[in-house]
Each structure stands twice: as C-alpha cells, then as structure tokens.
C-alpha cells in the first residue's frame, strides 16, 4: 500500500471522529472500507486473495446500505450531541494514535506507513466509542477498529491475511446486525439513539 | 473418525441444527423442538466431557480441533448448564414476554438465539487454533447480546448495548494482538496460530510480548476480569435468568480457557513468569474489585454477577499459579461454580414472581415467606460463599495452597485475605436473604418453583460429589493432563 493511500485512509478515519451527521460518517467509513478492498484486490496474488477482497467490498457496501436504511428509519430531531467537542475528540484520537505508535513495536508489515495507519485506525475507533454518544457513531467506531485490522491483514505477509479478512467480514456483519436491532429498539423506547439515556445501571 | 471427533462434531452440530429447525418449524412446536434439541445436545456434551476426562492422557490435538482434559471439562460444564437452562426457559418465557421481538416472535427468537449461542459456546473450548477461537468468541457475543436484551426493557437494552460494544471493542484489541502474532511468526499461514505452532514457532521479543498482552487484555474484557469488567454486572443482572446462568457458568470460563491456552502457548516466547504474573494480576484485581460489592445489599442477580467477578478472579489465580494443586482447584472451581451459580440464577424466575422488588433491590427473608425457594437460594449462595462442605471451599484452599507451592506466597496470602472478606460479605447476604425480617408475601406466586427445587436437589448432589472429588483429584491423570496442556 502506498504511503498516500495509507494516509488517505487515516484522514477519512479522523474525519469520522469529528463529523456530526450520521449519514456523512457512514459514507466516510464506507469509502474507507472500499479503498481497503481496492488495495486488497490490487495486491491479490491468487484467487483466494481476490475472493477475500471481494468479500471485503461486499461487506463495506452491505453495511453502508444497512446503516443508511437505519438512519432513514430512525430520524433524530437534531444531531445527537457528542458530549466532547469535535477538536477535543480529534485531540483524544490523535493522542491515542500516537500512544499506540509509541507503545507497539514494529511488526514487519510491508511498509511502516501501513503499520502506523493500522494503529491510527484502531485508536480512532476506540476514541469514537469512548467520546461519541450516538449509538450509530459508536457502532461506526467498532467498524473503524476492524477496518484498521483489515489494513494490517492485507499487508501481512503469507496466507493468514485471507482468514483474518474473511473472519473480520463475517464477524463484523453479525455484530452490526445485532447492534442495529438494539439501535432500533433503543430509538423506539427512548425516541433517540443517544446513549446518554442509557445510564441507569450503576452501583 | 474417532469417537471423540464424532462426539465433538455432534455437540456443535446438534444445537446448530436445533437453531435452524426452531427458525422454520410451525410456532406451536417451537418450544418442544427446541427443548428436545437442547437437551440432546447437553447430554452429548456431557458424554464428550466424560470421555475426554476418562482418558485424559490421550488427547486429540490437531491444528483446528483439540479434545483434551480442559476441553472435556468445559464442554461437560457447558452441556450441563445448557441442558438445565433449556429446561428452565419455559417458566421464564411464560412469566416474561419479549419486548425486543414482540409477543408473536419472542419464543422462536429466544430459542433460536439460545441454540445458536450454545452451539458456538460449545465450540470455543474445542478450538485448536487462536484465530478460530477468536472468531467463535466473537460469535458468542452476537448470539448472547440478543438474549441479554430479550425482555426489551430499558435496563436490558442498556445492558445489552454495553455488552455488545465493550466486548466487541475488547475483542478488536485481541485481534490486533493476533495480527501482531501472525506477523512475527514464520510460515505466514493461519496454521501458525494453532496452539502447538504458537508454542513452538513464535519468537521471543517485544512484539510478541505486546501481542500477548493485547490478546489477553482483549479476552479479559469478555471474561469480565477487572478492571475491564464494566458490562458484566449489567448483562448478568438484566439477561433472562437461564441466559444469565449460561453467561456466568459457561461463557466466562470458556473464554478464560482460551486465555489460559494463549498464556501456555506463548510461555516459551514471553517467559513463564511474565505470562503467569499477568494472570495473577487479573485475578487479584478482580477479587479486590468484587469484594466491596459483595458487602453491599444488592439485588439478587446483581449480587450473583459480582460473585462471578470474584470467582473468575479465583480461576485466574489458579491458572496463574499453575501448579498441580492449583489446577486441581481450578477444575473443581469451574464445575462447582457452574452448578451453584446456575442454580442461583434459575431461582431468580420464581423469586421475581414472589417478590417483584427483587429485580432492583436486595430482598430479605425469602425462606420465611417461601421456604422451598429460600432453601434453594441458600444452597446456591452458601456454595458460592465457600461455606463447607461446598466444593468451592476446597477448591479455594487448593488454589491458595498451589500459590504457596508455586513460590508466590504474597499473592496467595493476598488472595486468602480477599476470599475471607468475600466470604463474610456473601455469608451476611445469605443470612439476610433467606432468614432476615420481611413483610408478608403471597407464597403461591413463584413461577417455575417446582423445577427450581428439582434443580436444587440435583445441584446439591453434584456439589457434594465435587467436594468429594476435590480430595482425590490432585493426584490424578486429569490434573497431570491440565499441567501438560495442549503441547
């Protein structure tokens, strides 16, 4: 993967951290997933790799369709406030990414940019889950973490990447379907997908 | 195909088939089909457990499947709890309609998700490969989250969402660790993630150490080890009681077995002392976090949930100490905790009918207003507290003795103090819950009480048998096999 492409994927991730609208965030994550699928296809050396890349692309499109349907079915009266300001969110995300880059030693992917991009996406995903209150944004945080892992898997030498890519595609689809069931029910119960309403269970 | 392989195929295939059948059969036969399938699955799983533990010196290990003593123990436990949870489900479904799926589809959705959950859960201990184990553990999240939020009540939705999100994020970090391991291991195919290959081929180095920590910390989020346990009390207290039993008695130790296999496989690369110290650290922190909550008056299921945190801490200590004594304690503890904890959760269905305030508050004097229910709850809580002759009393002694035997006297002593404090908290809860002063209640209103009393009688027999087994287990081939591991 070229350095430019790696940093484009990271920039898309950072944009998801700061954007307000759910539909825009879904679009950005989908473009990110399709870019990764494109890289996987370009770097495929056999039919198995091509199959995995195709599965990634299908996963990206299917999740986008699912999320956009959900956005249209659960219209919020206004964007759900994040609780943390956009610049602060970006600061948390970048700080976490730098910490990961510092803590995790070099792992021998095909380029050092790919390693850093992978860690940045994992950090951004974790930051989104921690700082956003909208259920759909939190779910997109999980998708972002898995996109980072897909990036790592694509750049992994050997045949393990195929299994990781397919595993992530299958697993993420399952988790997303269950999360969407919860999102819809939470919206029906509370009239909003804001997790601030889900804070009754405390000891 | 050997008899073990055939049984292993059946224990995963039968609940899978049940889930499919439940999804397509006419509504009036959903429950009979589900119960028949799940009971049969449970019996086959118990049979596999008996076969694997009966000849522990001849495990079957391949790159994808492992059927050894540890897997046999866990599959047997999952079979037993899965069977009992299936039988406890009709009373729950009769008393609580589904808000998540509606009246029309609730029963079908419940049994389909339950059977799917049992299928993937049973496969977890049999996975011979870290990649496959990760995938199965993540699949348990999808199946069980639906069940946690089944009632559709706001608190259940909150618990289910938190469970789904936090465990998925944790497992994401685990997968990052797996990618790191795959990157440093020569070979480059998925076979390098088999337990034997990890043990033989992963080179020592800081990348391996970071990978090990990521995998274990990610799994800890699913096991419910403190300090990454936040979802556990909520999910266990808000899930349907038969599902809470499966989560606590079967899911947590099954994932813990994966963490143990990871530690054992990577010991040559990260060092025995480092790997075991991480597990002991999680064990002590979990005990330390759980004990203050055991002293507080908590709603019944929430009390049981914090007790799960305590007991997962004990098991972490046992595998961290890693001596034959400690591992004998671990084996008894996993089985004893499963039986006592499942019984406690099953008692929640009649308890909530008898005293609806029990959903959110500590209740007292249940034995005064409903003696059979109070006695059953007392058996469960007494066993979980480690009140002799509970097998958990003996298993905790074995684990602590194993700690001294392993040359970790400070950790063993700290564990002993924390367990003593936890015992006092649970013993107080036992006295108050069963015999404390109370107002009048309607005795007859306790749905599913008859089956819970039957479970209580069976559980008492099993617990006493386990207490007896704790005396001879340390010198057996089973413990020798546990010490040896997959390698």
HADDOCK unambig.tbl for C-alpha pairs under 7 A between the chains (distance, minus, plus):
assign (segid A and resid 104 and name CA) (segid B and resid 210 and name CA) 6.65 0.50 0.50
assign (segid A and resid 105 and name CA) (segid B and resid 206 and name CA) 6.89 0.50 0.50
assign (segid A and resid 105 and name CA) (segid B and resid 207 and name CA) 5.65 0.50 0.50
assign (segid A and resid 107 and name CA) (segid B and resid 180 and name CA) 6.25 0.50 0.50
assign (segid A and resid 107 and name CA) (segid B and resid 183 and name CA) 6.13 0.50 0.50
assign (segid A and resid 107 and name CA) (segid B and resid 184 and name CA) 6.55 0.50 0.50
assign (segid A and resid 107 and name CA) (segid B and resid 207 and name CA) 6.55 0.50 0.50
assign (segid A and resid 108 and name CA) (segid B and resid 183 and name CA) 6.45 0.50 0.50
assign (segid A and resid 142 and name CA) (segid B and resid 169 and name CA) 6.26 0.50 0.50
assign (segid A and resid 145 and name CA) (segid B and resid 172 and name CA) 6.57 0.50 0.50
assign (segid A and resid 146 and name CA) (segid B and resid 172 and name CA) 6.68 0.50 0.50
assign (segid A and resid 149 and name CA) (segid B and resid 176 and name CA) 6.28 0.50 0.50
assign (segid A and resid 152 and name CA) (segid B and resid 179 and name CA) 7.00 0.50 0.50
assign (segid A and resid 153 and name CA) (segid B and resid 179 and name CA) 6.69 0.50 0.50
assign (segid A and resid 156 and name CA) (segid B and resid 183 and name CA) 6.16 0.50 0.50
assign (segid A and resid 157 and name CA) (segid B and resid 188 and name CA) 6.12 0.50 0.50
assign (segid A and resid 158 and name CA) (segid B and resid 187 and name CA) 6.98 0.50 0.50
assign (segid A and resid 158 and name CA) (segid B and resid 188 and name CA) 3.93 0.50 0.50
assign (segid A and resid 158 and name CA) (segid B and resid 189 and name CA) 5.64 0.50 0.50
assign (segid A and resid 159 and name CA) (segid B and resid 188 and name CA) 5.47 0.50 0.50
assign (segid A and resid 159 and name CA) (segid B and resid 189 and name CA) 4.25 0.50 0.50
assign (segid A and resid 159 and name CA) (segid B and resid 190 and name CA) 6.55 0.50 0.50
assign (segid A and resid 160 and name CA) (segid B and resid 182 and name CA) 6.95 0.50 0.50
assign (segid A and resid 160 and name CA) (segid B and resid 188 and name CA) 5.75 0.50 0.50
assign (segid A and resid 160 and name CA) (segid B and resid 189 and name CA) 4.37 0.50 0.50
assign (segid A and resid 160 and name CA) (segid B and resid 190 and name CA) 4.47 0.50 0.50
assign (segid A and resid 163 and name CA) (segid B and resid 190 and name CA) 6.86 0.50 0.50
assign (segid A and resid 167 and name CA) (segid B and resid 135 and name CA) 6.64 0.50 0.50
assign (segid A and resid 171 and name CA) (segid B and resid 138 and name CA) 6.91 0.50 0.50
assign (segid A and resid 171 and name CA) (segid B and resid 139 and name CA) 6.76 0.50 0.50
assign (segid A and resid 174 and name CA) (segid B and resid 142 and name CA) 6.30 0.50 0.50
assign (segid A and resid 175 and name CA) (segid B and resid 142 and name CA) 5.42 0.50 0.50
assign (segid A and resid 178 and name CA) (segid B and resid 142 and name CA) 6.19 0.50 0.50
assign (segid A and resid 178 and name CA) (segid B and resid 146 and name CA) 6.68 0.50 0.50
assign (segid A and resid 182 and name CA) (segid B and resid 157 and name CA) 6.83 0.50 0.50
assign (segid A and resid 182 and name CA) (segid B and resid 161 and name CA) 6.72 0.50 0.50
assign (segid A and resid 185 and name CA) (segid B and resid 100 and name CA) 6.80 0.50 0.50
assign (segid A and resid 186 and name CA) (segid B and resid 157 and name CA) 6.75 0.50 0.50
assign (segid A and resid 198 and name CA) (segid B and resid 158 and name CA) 5.22 0.50 0.50
assign (segid A and resid 201 and name CA) (segid B and resid 155 and name CA) 6.90 0.50 0.50
assign (segid A and resid 201 and name CA) (segid B and resid 234 and name CA) 6.56 0.50 0.50
